[in-house]
Amino acid sequence: MEQFEVHKIFSLHLFGQDVSFTNSALMMVVALVLISGFMVFAMRSRSLVPTRIQSMAEVLYEYIAGMVKENLGEEGMKYFPWIFSIFIFVLVLNFIGLIPGVFTVTSHIIVTFALAAMVWITATVIGFWKHGFKYLKLFVPEGVPFWLLIVIVPIELISYFIRPISHSVRLFANMMAGHTMLEVFAGFAVMLPWWGKIAPTGFMVAFTGLEVLVAFLQALIFAVLTCIYLNDALHMHH
């Protein structure tokens, strides 16, 4: 399971803290370079009859833009660059992790939790900035008898504060489980004789195709949940 180990590339200490550059940081830098390069290269011509790579960029753009409009309305489009950046960053990290032997950044809970915490904190700040202390009404459903609020308000508060945990664990668990399964069957294929390698290898090929779909879906779900949390902050729908 060496693929999941974090290794220092070079050591660095700042203000007494270990901020060494690791293989995890390297993969995030690689993802940033790939994303930037892809978007700049795809849109360099901006032709009316798009090339294949321009069409790919436009499809991604329009799909996420449509999702943002559907969940947040026109008002939420000012947050589109942020949501699109989160989506494509997670997507590319997921796809890079499918390359054999390459470190899978999104299989580590600390990375997914940092992304989820950023989303949660941002949505919370926006909610209080837009509504002030009226944002607290989010935890008090309308039309509920007072005696039920004693039970419902704590439940709502717990569900709200647990959002970054559930948001991060969903992505981390799916990526870790899928890659672990591939590692296990790869181990079987190596240890067995040639005739015994057929079934594990066939399963790995099929499961890799499924993992490609999971990599896309998990990035999409992460972006959808970001939209849902922002929708609560902007419109306080309950």
C-alpha positions as CSV (number, residue, x, y, z in Angstrom):
1,M,0.0,0.0,0.0
2,E,3.0,2.3,-0.6
3,Q,0.9,4.3,-3.0
4,F,-0.9,5.9,0.0
5,E,2.2,6.9,1.9
6,V,3.2,10.6,2.2
7,H,6.9,11.2,1.6
8,K,8.9,14.3,1.9
9,I,10.6,15.5,-1.3
10,F,12.5,18.2,0.6
11,S,12.3,19.4,4.2
12,L,11.2,22.9,5.0
13,H,10.5,24.5,8.4
14,L,8.8,27.8,8.9
15,F,8.2,29.5,12.3
16,G,9.0,26.2,14.0
17,Q,6.5,24.3,11.9
18,D,7.2,21.5,9.5
19,V,6.0,22.7,6.1
20,S,8.0,20.2,4.0
21,F,7.2,19.8,0.3
22,T,5.7,16.3,-0.1
23,N,4.5,14.0,-2.9
24,S,1.0,15.1,-1.9
25,A,1.9,18.8,-2.5
26,L,3.7,17.8,-5.7
27,M,0.6,16.1,-7.1
28,M,-1.6,19.2,-6.2
29,V,0.9,21.4,-8.1
30,V,0.9,19.0,-11.0
31,A,-3.0,19.2,-11.0
32,L,-2.9,23.0,-10.9
33,V,-0.4,23.1,-13.9
34,L,-2.5,20.6,-15.9
35,I,-5.8,22.5,-15.3
36,S,-4.3,25.9,-16.1
37,G,-2.5,24.5,-19.2
38,F,-5.7,22.7,-20.4
39,M,-8.0,25.7,-20.0
40,V,-5.5,28.2,-21.6
41,F,-4.7,25.8,-24.5
42,A,-8.4,24.9,-25.0
43,M,-9.6,28.5,-25.2
44,R,-6.7,30.1,-26.9
45,S,-8.4,30.4,-30.3
46,R,-12.1,30.8,-29.1
47,S,-13.3,29.8,-32.5
48,L,-17.0,29.8,-33.3
49,V,-16.5,26.2,-34.6
50,P,-14.8,24.7,-31.6
51,T,-12.0,22.2,-31.7
52,R,-12.4,18.9,-29.7
53,I,-10.4,20.2,-26.8
54,Q,-12.3,23.5,-26.8
55,S,-15.5,21.6,-26.9
56,M,-14.4,19.6,-23.8
57,A,-13.6,22.8,-21.9
58,E,-16.9,24.4,-22.9
59,V,-18.9,21.3,-21.9
60,L,-17.3,21.3,-18.5
61,Y,-17.9,25.1,-18.2
62,E,-21.6,24.9,-19.3
63,Y,-22.4,21.9,-17.2
64,I,-21.1,23.4,-13.9
65,A,-22.6,26.8,-14.9
66,G,-26.0,25.1,-15.4
67,M,-25.7,23.3,-12.1
68,V,-24.9,26.6,-10.3
69,K,-27.9,28.4,-11.9
70,E,-30.2,25.5,-11.0
71,N,-29.2,25.4,-7.4
72,L,-28.4,29.0,-6.7
73,G,-30.1,31.1,-9.4
74,E,-28.6,34.0,-11.2
75,E,-27.5,35.5,-8.0
76,G,-25.2,32.6,-7.3
77,M,-23.3,32.9,-10.6
78,K,-20.8,35.2,-8.9
79,Y,-19.7,32.1,-7.0
80,F,-19.3,30.1,-10.2
81,P,-15.5,30.5,-10.6
82,W,-15.0,29.2,-7.1
83,I,-17.3,26.2,-7.5
84,F,-15.9,25.4,-11.0
85,S,-12.3,25.6,-9.5
86,I,-13.2,23.1,-6.7
87,F,-14.9,20.7,-9.2
88,I,-12.1,20.6,-11.7
89,F,-9.4,20.5,-9.0
90,V,-11.0,17.5,-7.3
91,L,-11.7,15.9,-10.7
92,V,-8.1,16.1,-12.0
93,L,-6.7,14.9,-8.6
94,N,-9.1,11.9,-8.8
95,F,-8.0,11.1,-12.4
96,I,-4.3,11.5,-11.7
97,G,-4.7,9.0,-8.8
98,L,-5.9,6.4,-11.2
99,I,-2.4,6.2,-12.8
100,P,-0.6,3.2,-11.3
101,G,2.0,4.1,-8.8
102,V,0.9,7.8,-8.6
103,F,0.0,9.3,-5.2
104,T,-3.7,9.7,-4.8
105,V,-4.2,13.0,-3.0
106,T,-8.0,12.7,-2.5
107,S,-7.6,9.3,-0.7
108,H,-6.3,11.3,2.3
109,I,-8.8,12.6,4.8
110,I,-6.7,15.7,5.7
111,V,-6.9,17.0,2.1
112,T,-10.6,16.3,1.6
113,F,-11.4,17.7,5.0
114,A,-9.4,20.9,4.3
115,L,-11.5,21.4,1.1
116,A,-14.7,20.6,2.9
117,A,-13.9,22.9,5.8
118,M,-13.1,25.7,3.3
119,V,-16.6,25.2,1.7
120,W,-18.3,25.1,5.1
121,I,-16.6,28.2,6.5
122,T,-17.1,30.2,3.3
123,A,-20.9,29.3,3.3
124,T,-21.2,30.1,6.9
125,V,-19.5,33.5,6.5
126,I,-21.7,34.3,3.5
127,G,-24.8,33.3,5.4
128,F,-24.1,35.7,8.3
129,W,-22.8,38.4,6.0
130,K,-26.0,38.3,4.0
131,H,-28.6,37.7,6.7
132,G,-26.9,38.7,9.9
133,F,-28.1,36.9,13.0
134,K,-31.3,36.0,11.1
135,Y,-29.2,33.2,9.6
136,L,-29.7,31.4,12.9
137,K,-33.3,30.8,11.7
138,L,-31.9,28.1,9.6
139,F,-31.8,25.9,12.7
140,V,-35.4,26.7,13.6
141,P,-37.9,25.2,11.1
142,E,-41.0,27.3,10.6
143,G,-44.3,26.0,11.9
144,V,-42.8,23.6,14.4
145,P,-44.3,23.7,17.9
146,F,-42.1,25.3,20.6
147,W,-41.9,22.1,22.6
148,L,-40.4,20.2,19.6
149,L,-37.7,22.9,19.1
150,I,-36.0,21.6,22.3
151,V,-35.2,18.4,20.3
152,I,-35.0,19.8,16.7
153,V,-32.7,22.7,17.2
154,P,-29.8,20.6,18.7
155,I,-30.3,18.0,15.9
156,E,-30.1,20.8,13.3
157,L,-27.0,22.3,14.9
158,I,-25.3,18.9,15.0
159,S,-26.2,18.2,11.4
160,Y,-24.9,21.6,10.4
161,F,-21.5,21.3,12.2
162,I,-21.1,17.7,10.9
163,R,-21.3,18.9,7.3
164,P,-17.6,19.3,6.7
165,I,-17.0,15.8,8.1
166,S,-19.6,14.1,5.9
167,H,-18.6,16.2,2.9
168,S,-14.9,15.1,3.3
169,V,-15.5,11.5,4.3
170,R,-17.7,10.8,1.2
171,L,-14.8,11.7,-1.2
172,F,-12.0,10.2,0.9
173,A,-13.8,6.9,1.6
174,N,-14.8,6.3,-2.1
175,M,-11.3,7.0,-3.4
176,M,-9.5,5.0,-0.7
177,A,-11.8,2.0,-1.0
178,G,-11.6,1.9,-4.8
179,H,-7.8,2.2,-4.9
180,T,-7.4,-0.4,-2.1
181,M,-9.5,-2.8,-4.0
182,L,-7.4,-2.4,-7.1
183,E,-4.2,-2.8,-5.0
184,V,-5.5,-6.1,-3.5
185,F,-6.4,-7.6,-6.8
186,A,-3.1,-6.4,-8.3
187,G,-1.4,-8.2,-5.4
188,F,-3.3,-11.4,-6.2
189,A,-2.4,-11.1,-9.9
190,V,1.3,-10.9,-9.1
191,M,1.4,-13.8,-6.7
192,L,-0.7,-16.3,-8.7
193,P,0.6,-18.4,-11.6
194,W,-0.1,-17.3,-15.2
195,W,-3.4,-19.1,-15.5
196,G,-4.6,-17.7,-12.2
197,K,-3.8,-14.1,-13.3
198,I,-6.7,-14.0,-15.8
199,A,-9.6,-13.5,-13.4
200,P,-7.9,-10.8,-11.2
201,T,-6.6,-9.0,-14.2
202,G,-10.0,-9.0,-15.9
203,F,-11.6,-7.7,-12.7
204,M,-9.0,-5.0,-12.5
205,V,-9.7,-3.8,-16.0
206,A,-13.5,-3.7,-15.3
207,F,-13.0,-2.1,-11.9
208,T,-10.7,0.6,-13.3
209,G,-13.5,1.6,-15.7
210,L,-15.8,1.9,-12.8
211,E,-13.2,3.9,-10.9
212,V,-13.1,6.4,-13.7
213,L,-16.8,6.9,-13.4
214,V,-16.5,7.1,-9.6
215,A,-13.7,9.7,-9.9
216,F,-16.0,11.9,-12.0
217,L,-19.1,11.4,-9.9
218,Q,-17.3,12.2,-6.6
219,A,-16.0,15.4,-8.0
220,L,-19.5,16.3,-9.2
221,I,-21.1,15.3,-5.8
222,F,-18.5,17.5,-4.0
223,A,-19.5,20.4,-6.2
224,V,-23.2,19.8,-5.9
225,L,-23.0,19.7,-2.1
226,T,-21.0,23.0,-2.2
227,C,-23.9,24.5,-4.2
228,I,-26.4,23.1,-1.6
229,Y,-24.6,24.6,1.3
230,L,-24.3,28.0,-0.5
231,N,-28.0,27.8,-1.3
232,D,-28.7,27.6,2.4
233,A,-26.4,30.6,3.0
234,L,-28.0,32.7,0.3
235,H,-31.6,31.8,0.4
236,M,-32.0,30.0,3.8
237,H,-34.2,27.3,2.1
238,H,-34.9,24.6,4.6
